[in-house]
Amino acid sequence: MKKIALVPPFLFGLFPILSLYASNVLLVRPHEVFVPSVLVLTVSGVLVFVAYVLLRDIEGAAISVSAAWVLLVAYGRALAALGGPNGGREYALLAASLAVFSGVVFAVRKWRGKLQGVVQVVAIMSIALVAMPVAKTVPVLISRQPIPVFSPGDTALGKAELQAPSAHRRGPEREPALPAATPTEPEAKAPKLAAPAAPVQTPTPTATPSPAATSAPGQGQPKPDIYYIIVDGYARQDVLQELYGYDNTAFLQGLADRGFYVASQSRANYCQTYLSLASSLNGTHLDALAASVLADTDDRRTLQDMIRDNSVANFMREQGYTYVAYSTGYLDAELESADLCVTAPQSLSQFTSGLMNTAPISPVIALQYDLHRQRLLYAFDHLPDAARMDGPVFVFAHICAPHPPFVFTEDGESVTPNREFSLGDGTHYMSGPERAETAEYLEGYRRQLTYINKRIEQMVDAILAASPEPPIIILQSDHGPGSQLYWFNPQKTNMKERLSILNAYLVPENISAHLYEEITPVNTFRIIFNELFGTRYDLAPDASYFSTWDRPYRLIPVSP
């Protein structure tokens, strides 16, 4: 009986960890579960010992600690159901939880020595509770089979031999579109990018060739450093003007004055970060992948593998480049394969943040937002450091901004949103894009974008100043923002907002000559490699696709 009494405190403590892991088993690395599990088991042991010393009853100690874990989880769920920590409700709920816990402690003291039957029931409940996430997780882990991505005829970057450059077809003359996956649900039609009722005319920035981007290196000349910087969720100028009432002309003209080519009609190929980066970092569409997996799966492991072992970085290594990756919280695992992975000294994984949301009191929430803010600033501050490394470097940086959460004012002052910490967007960020929440999103996005623009300009200038040779810099978004993004309803989603992106290139003139207004990320490195290294990749179709969060491979073509 004494041994049974020791079971519940540890299992109830492990339940939130195992439950969160079970819900994200396809995205979370198993070793991320290890540290919090050891911590919880240690805390449970200490609490049981302290409770036993105070109560002089092992069954009472076990029930008390078990109740503490249950109330902690219940507190978080109840607070989330009430709309989060606002208006003092978190402290009222905390007081209620403490009152219940005090009642449990009073009861176990009163019936000390008579709790054997109760502890048996509690033990059975704890075992049954933990069995549910374990039963959900184990089959998935056992069946971790690689998903075939490409057929032998596919041409991802890195599979072509280096050859003399050839004349390349540009936008209007692109080859026919690759076959797209056909949606199986009746409502999954091919929506078009919504045209504004009254188009807003905005001036197109005019690039002025600068000493930083005049010509490609000749034989024997140093190879340029290449920076591929993803600013997550950055909207195209016309979308900013039409939906956000935000004029981004000054920023874009500033890029043009520095020598950037700004693709004014660029679109994302895919609407989700994993899909988009798996495509652009391999220079290929995902048709083969979508056709090789079940349409109803949400298994993103192959996308993770494509980012982790991407063709662009591997090709760059073959050319003598060092692969340096900067992460701000979303692709930590996928970027660890880089020769050097850089992130802020103090940071949390998404899994750890999810666990912290179990007890979403204000200090815990503020800590998460503060650490996220520090990671963003660290990336902006330290990206220029790569220019001081020996030899050419290929730098990939994923900066999770201006994407939610909105943690900056236009002047860079700290903002702590009054909600659980999350990197979600659209209906993952808002309970539903209704009028009040949409207005809050638009305002937060505008303010954060203003500050991010300043930091981008400072970062670019610092990179140029620190570079011994003129670098290549690509500023690109993986997808647009999500004020009107309904993850499970393509028909209600504003496709133009989600798929229209910033896409700007600081490149030598011979590369810039092959860029065009409608270029999409899948062709970024096809063009650069052709002109810089003499490869002969054909341009891929500039096609765009939407897919719901739970069916990422059910690709719905979106017409421009």
N, C-alpha and C positions, 0 to 999 in steps of 0.2 A: 504493500500500500504506500509505503514511504517513497518507493521508486516511482510509482505512478504519479504521485503528487508533484514530482519534479518535471514532468513532461509538459503540462500546459503552459507555464510561463515562457518557455523557450519557443514552443510552436506558435503561440499567439504573437510573440515578437517577430518571428520569421514571416508570418502571413503577409504583411504589407509588401515585403520585399519579393516574395515568391509570386504574389498576385500581380504586381507591376511587371515583373519579368515575364510572366505567362502572357500578359497582354502585349508585350513588345519583344517576344522571343526572337523574331526575325530581324530585329534591328539592334538588339543589345548583345554585346559580347558576354559570354558566360562569366569571365573573370571579373566583370564589373559588379557581379552579385556577391563575390567573395568577401570583399572588405566590409560592406555594410552588414553582411550576415555575421561575420566574426564579431563586429562591434555590437550588434544586437544580442548575440549569445553571451558576450561578456557582460553587457549591461544587465541582462536578465539574471545572470548568475549573481552579480553584485546586489541587485535588488532583492532577490530571494534570500540571500544571506542577511541583509539588513532587516528585512521584514521578519525573518525567523528570530533574530536577536531581539526585536521589539515585541513580537507576539508570543514567542516561545511555543510555536506550533507550526509544523512544516506544512500541513494542509492549509492552514489559514494564510501562511506566507505565500503559498502557491496561488491560492485564489485571489489574494490581494494584488499580486504582481500581474496575474492574468487580466484582472479587471482594469488595471492601469493601461495595459496595451490595448484592450478592447475599447476603452473610453477614448484613447488617443486617436484611434482610427475613426471611431464614431464622431468625434469632435470635428475632424477634418471633413468628413462627408456631410455632416449637418451644416457646417459653416459654408461649404460650397453650395449646398442646396438653398441657403438663405441669401446667396448673392455675394459671398465673400466678406472679408473683414472691413466693414464699413459702419459708421455710426455707432461704434461701441458694441456692436453685436458679438464680436469675437470675445470680448471680456465677459459679457453676460453669459455666453455659451460656456466659456471656460469656468466661470463660477458655478454654473449648473453641473458641469462635469466633475468639478471638485466636490460638490455636494453629494453627488452619487457615489463617488469614490469613498468619501467619508462614511457614507451609509454602509458600504461594503465592509470597510474596516471595522466599524462598530459591530456589524453582524458576526464577523468571524471571531472577534474578541468575545462576544457574548456566548457563542456556541463553540468555543475552543475545545478541541478534543472530541467533537461530535460531528466532524465534517467529512468523514471517510466516504460516505455515499455521495456527497456533493462533489468532492474532488474527482470521483470516478466519472460522474456525468461530465464535468468540465474537461477531463482528459479526453473522453470520447469526442466531445465537441471540437476540441483543438485538433485532434487527429483528422476528423472529417473535414474540417476547414482547410487544413494544409493539403489534404489529399486532392482537393479540387484543382488548384493551380499546378500541382505536380502532375496530375493526370493530363492536364492540358499541354504541359511543356514537354514531357518526356517523349511522346511520339514524334513531335516536331524535331527534337534534337537527334533522335535515332534516324530519322529520314532525311538528314541533311545531305541530300544528293546534289551535285552540281547540275545546274540547268544549262543545256546547250545554248550558246548565244549566236554563233555565226555558222552559216553553212560554208563549205569550201570556196564558194564563189564570191563571198562577201569581201569588201575592200575597205576595212578599217585602216586608219593611218598606221604607217609602220610596216605595211605588207608590200609596199612597192619599192622597187630598186631606185637608187639615185640615178637620175639621168639628166641630160641637158634640159633646161627649161623650154617649154613650148608655149605657143600662143593659147590662152585659155579663154573659154567662152564666158561671157558675163551674163548678168541677170536675165535679160529677155531671151537669150539663146540657150538656156539651161536644158539639159537632157530631160526626158519625160520623168514624171514623178515615180518614185518607187511605190510598189503596191502597199497600201495601208491596211491595217487590221480593220475588219468590218464589224461594227458594233452589232451585238446580238439582241439587245433590248430594243423594242420598238421606239422608245422615246429617244434613243441615242442617235439622233440624226446629226448631220454635219452643219452645225451653226456657223454663221458668218460673223466676222468682226462687225459689230454694230457701227454704222456710220452716224456721225452727229447730225442733229437736225439742222444746225447752222454751223458749218465748218469754220473753225477759227484759223485764220491765216497767221502763221508765225514765221518770222524770217529764218532762213536756213543759214547756220553759221558758215562763214567762209574761212577755210583753212589757209593759213599762211605758212609756206614751207619754212622750217627753222633749221638751224645748224644741227639740231638733235635728230633730225630725220630726213636726210637728203639722199643717201644712196646705200645700197647693200654692200657688205664687205666683199672685196675682191680676193683673189687668190693670195693666201698668206696673211691677209689682214685679220685682226682680232674679231672673233664672233661677238655679236651684241648680246648683252643680257636681255632676257625676254621675261616680261612681267604679265601674267594673266590674272587679272584682278576682278573677281566677281563681287559686285555690289548688289546684294540680294534684294529682289523686289523693287528695283529702280525703274520707274515708269518712263516711257517715251514722252517727248515734249508735248505732242498734241493731246495725249491722254491727261497729262498734268494740267494743261490749259482747260480742257473740256470738263473733266470730272472733278478736279481739285481746285480750279480757279488759281492756278499757280503758274507764273511765267518763269520758265527756266532758261530763257534766251541768254541772259548774262553769263550764266555758268557755261553753257554750251559754246558761246562765243569765246569765253576764256580758254576752253580746251582747244578751239580752233586756232586761237592766237598762239598757243603753244605748239602748234603743228599737227594737232589731231585731225583725223578724218572722222566726222560724226555721221553715221548712217541714219538718216532722218526717218526712214520707214522700216527700220529693222524690227523683226519679231522673234520671239523665242520659238524654238522647235517643239518644246514640251512645257507643260504648265507646272511641273513639280521639280524640285531641286535635284533629286536623285536621277530622274529621267533626263533632265536637261544636261547635267554635268557628265553623266555616263555617255551621252551623245557627243557633246562638244569635246571632251577630253579623249575621245576615240575617233573623232571626225567621221562619225557614221550615224545614220538613222537606226532606229531600234525595231525596224520591221521584222528582221530575222528573229530577234529576241521575242517580240510579241507573238510571232507565229509559232515559237517553239515552246511556249509555256501555256498552261491553262488560262483561259481568259478570266476565270473567276478567282485567281490567286492574288494575294497581296504580298507575296514573298519578294522582298526587295534585295535579297542577299546577292543575287547576280549583279544588280546595279551597283551595290557596294563594292563587289569584286572588280567591276569594270572601272570604277573610280580609283580604287586602291592600286590596281595594276594597269594603269591606263596607257594607251598607245602613244599619246603625245609625250608623256614623261619618258617612256622607254626609248622612243626615237631620239629625244633630246640627249639622253644619256649616251646613246651610240655616237652622237656628234660631239661628245666630250663635255657636256653640260652637267652641272650639279643640280639636282632637283631639291628645291627648298619649298616647303609648304607652310602657310600660315593659316591657323584655324581660329574661329571665334565661337565655337561651341556646337556646330551642327554636324561637322564631318570629321570629328576627332579620330575615330577608328580608321576611316578611309584614308586619312592623310599620314598615318604613322609609317607608311611604307616609303615616304620620302627620305632622301639622304639626310635631310635636316628638317625636323618638324618643329615649328616655333609657335608657342602659345603663351599667354600670360602666366606668370608664376603661380598665381592663385586663381583657380578656376574649378568649375563643377561640370561633370558630365550631365547630359540630359537625364540619365537614369537617376543620378543623385538628386537632381533638382526635383524630379518626380516624387522621390521619397520624401524630400523636405516638404512637399505640398501636402503630405499626410497631416502635418500640423501647421496649417497656413496662418499663423499669427503674424502680426505686422513685422516684428523684428526679423523673423525668418524670411518673409517675403522681401523685405528691404535688402537683406544680405544677398539674396539671389540676383536681384536687379543690379545691385552695386557691382557684383562680380562680373555680370554680363557687360555692364558699362565699361569696366576696366579692360575686359578682353577686346572690345572694339577699339578703345583708345590705344591699347598696346600694339595692335596690328597697324594702325595708322602711324604710330610713332616709330615702329621698328622695321617696317617694310624697307625703308631706304638702307638699312644695315646690310642687306644682301648685296648691294652694289660694292661693298668693300671686301667681299670674298674673293679669293684667288680663282682665276679661271672664269669662264662664262657660266652663268647661272640661269636656270629656268625656275622662275618663282611663280607658284600658284597660291593665291590668297582668296579665301572665301570669307567675306566680311558680311555678317548678318545684319545689314542695315542698308537702306532705310526701312527694311522689313521690320514688322513688329517683333518684340515689344518696343514701344516708343519711350525711350529713356533719356532723351535730350530735348531741351528747348532749342529755339533757333540760335541762341547765344552759347549753347553748350552746357547750360546749367542742368543739374541732375533732376530727373523726373522719376518718381516711383509710382507706377500705375496701381490703382486700387483693385487689384485682382491677383489671382495666383500667377506665379511666374510660368510663362509658356513661350515657346518659339513658334507657336501655331499662327496660322493666317486664315483669313476668311471666316467661315463658320467654325473653325477650330479656335479662333481668337475671340470671336463674338458669339453669343448664344444664337444670334440670327441677325443678318445685316438689315435691321430695321432702321427707321429714321434716326432715332437718338444715338444708337451705337454707330451708325454709319457716319454721322456728323462728328462723333468723337474720334473715329478712325481717321477721317479726312484731316481734322485739325492736328492730331498727333503726327500723322505722316508729313504734313506740310512743315511743321516745326522741326521735326527730326531731319528732314531732307535738307532744309536750309543749313543746318549745322554740318551735316555729312558733306555737302558741297564744299564748304570751307575746308574741311579736313582732307578731302580728295585733292583740292588744289594745292594745299600745303604739302601733302604726301608726294604728289607728282613733282613739284618743284624741288623737294628734297632728294628724290630719286635722281632727277636730272643733274642736280648739283654734285651728288656723290658719285656719279657714274664716270669712270675714266674714258669710256667710249659711249657714243650715243646709244641708248637702249631702245628696245621695242616695248611699248606699253599698251596693253589692251584693257580697256575699262568696259565691262560687259555685265549685264544682268542675266540671271538664269531664267527669270520670268518677271512679269509685272506685279503690281500690288494686288490686294484682294479685298477692297472695300465692298465689292459686289461679287465675291466669290462664294458660291454655294458648292461645297465639296461633293455633295451627293445629288446635285441637280444641275446638269449642264444647261438645261433650258433657261434657268433663271440667272445663270452666271454671265457676267459681262466679259465676253471673250476678248474684246479689244483691250480692256484694262489688263487682263491677266497675261496676255501674250505680246503686248507691245513693250519694247525694252530699250534701255540705253545700250548703245553699241558704238564705242569710239576707239580709234586706232592711232597710235603714234608709231608710224612705220616709215621706212625709207620710201622714196618716191616711186621706185619700181614696183613696190608692193602696193602702195596707195593707188597706183594706176589701175589695179585690178579690183579694187573695192567698189561697191555700188550701194545705192540707198537701201535696197531691200535685203541686203545680206543677212543671213541668219547664222547663229553660232556654229552650226555643223560645218560651215565652210571656212571658218576662221583660220584654222591651221592648214587646211588644204592649200589656200592661197599663200600663206606665209611660207610654208615649207617648199612650195613650188619655186618661189622667187628667191628664197634665202639659201636653200640647199639643193635646188635643181631637181626636185622630184617632179613627177608628172601625174598628179592626181586630178581627175576630172572633178568638176563642181557637182555637189550633191543637190538635189532639189531643195529649194527654200520652203519646205512644207512645215506646217504647224499642226499640233495635235493637242486635244484636251483629253484628260482621263480623270475619273473620279478617284478619290483617295483610296477607297477600298478595292478598286479595280484598275490599278495603274497601267496594266498592259492592254486594256480594252481601249485602244487608241481611236479617238473620234477626230477625223480630219476637220480642220477649221480653215475656211477660205478667207483670203484677205479682203 
